[in-house]
Amino acid sequence: MSGADQLTIRPVQLSGRKLTYVIEESSQPHTFIPSMIGFWCQGRFPFDRLVQLYRLADTNEAEADARSGSTVKLVLMLDC
């Protein structure tokens, strides 16, 4: 297992919290997607803040942002 496949969390980081994760293959879309939409409607999952739009001409900037982690999900838009 490479370092990119491992997650290290100190116990103090979880104090009083619950850790939940989903590996894409283990999710069930018919329940997972409505749950995520419900969380978003409640203000508990701001996915719209995770998405960043880039013009196709800004592909290099998009790649740099993805590598640095400043963008979680990038979307390239065609210039029409």
Number of C-alpha atoms within 10 A of each C-alpha: 5 5 7 6 6 7 6 6 7 7 7 8 8 10 8 6 8 6 5 5 7 9 6 8 7 8 12 10 11 8 9 12 12 11 13 15 15 13 14 14 11 10 10 11 15 14 14 9 10 12 13 16 13 16 13 14 12 12 15 11 13 22 13 12 16 15 11 10 10 12 18 14 16 16 14 14 13 9 7 3
